[in-house]
Amino acid sequence: MPFNKALGLPNTPASGEVSRTVLDNGLTILTKEIHHAPVATFWVFYRVGSRNEGPGTTGISHWTEHMMFKGTPRFPNRVLDRAISRVGGQWNAFTSSDFTAYYETLPAGEIDLGLQIESDRMVNSLFDPDKVSSERTVIISERQGAENNPTFLLSEEVYAAAFRIHPYRHMVIGDMVDLETISRDDLYAHYRRYYNPNNAIAVAVGDFSRETMLARIAKLFAPLKSGPDPRPVHRAEPEQRGERQVTVEGDGETAYLVLAYHAPNATDTDFFPLSVLAAALVGAGGPGGGGTNKSSRLYKALVETELAAAVGGGIGPMIDPPLFTVSATLRAGGDLAELETALDAELERLLTSDPVTEEEWGKAIKRAKAAFAFGSESVTSQGSWLGFSEITAGSYVWFQDYLSNLQKVTTDDVARVAANCLDRRRRTIGRYVPSTSKPKDRGTEEGTL
């Protein structure tokens, strides 16, 4: 059996527990038996996303994802759509800043189709020049559609201002200039560099025998050769030394406001206190999302007083330090400067006279528990979170321990992290102003962009 001899086949865990195995070619395998329903899911995560891109190649990971659905010699284009539908399954993929993921969720007796699909397209995707050309049109249209959304335009400017060095400054969809010039050879080289077993994590969750599943994954994936070690990403963002501001003017009748602060990554001990702070401020519930934010501070202060139509934000777990955001949508007929003043006043009150209370802490924990349950109730979502955690935090245990780590947070921890994170010198303010109105001039330490 071609498993890493140092790890070997694990002792058989109980149903519901996760096992981690590594093949000799470097493929990491996570398996979890769940026998509640005759369903199984199979995921393959690749350690490549927009974080691995630079000028000239932005958007290439997302475009590669699209090409992975265009066929192999064994499974020509569109054959798999019919095969998946025929057995009542579903399949999809997505690209993020930190990774690209593919999955199939099928009746348990049909899950082998998912394993065959992923082992085949890991090495045999065609990247036909005609399909590359047609997909360029599709992705450019996707980018143009995003540009019709004011919040996308504002986010793009905010991230570009907040990150001067780190590739998180680029949107996953990529810059238009790169989408127009990336070639078929560029795409195929990207595929061959990153789509290898040593850069991948396979996750199987559902109604199966663990030993049988591991043996089948090994049979299909073990013959695949390891690839070159991917280029490491060492682009640490330098300390921000003054507030930055961006103003975007565009179509529409609604104004938006975003405050973005540099924040800790998923493995930083301050990530969990900041998650509690996010729950108290805007109602962000952590993994899984969902729920209402009507009990949050900023909803009460800004929405209930009719300064804002909506508030949002939060922090996402990421490999490198991300942004903690607070956002507000201006109510029709409102004044953006007044909304910004009120938002700043609430943040100042949090830092000086009214820190997060025990009651708010309790609500944050309850919200996180509900979000956790909502976000992990299906085999598909469990497969997603296990692979996500393995890449983002270095181990699937991060997701398993999420609630216990959150429970350890104290109100003193939240106050300390709030003081560190909500520093005006380390934030970027973004304003979207409909073209019919003009923003008021506001100074900045680093200059208005």
Summary of the structure (lengths in Angstrom):
residues: 449
radius of gyration: 23.1
end to end distance: 58.5
largest distance: 68.4
contacts: 1520
relative contact order: 0.16
helix: 43%
strand: 18%
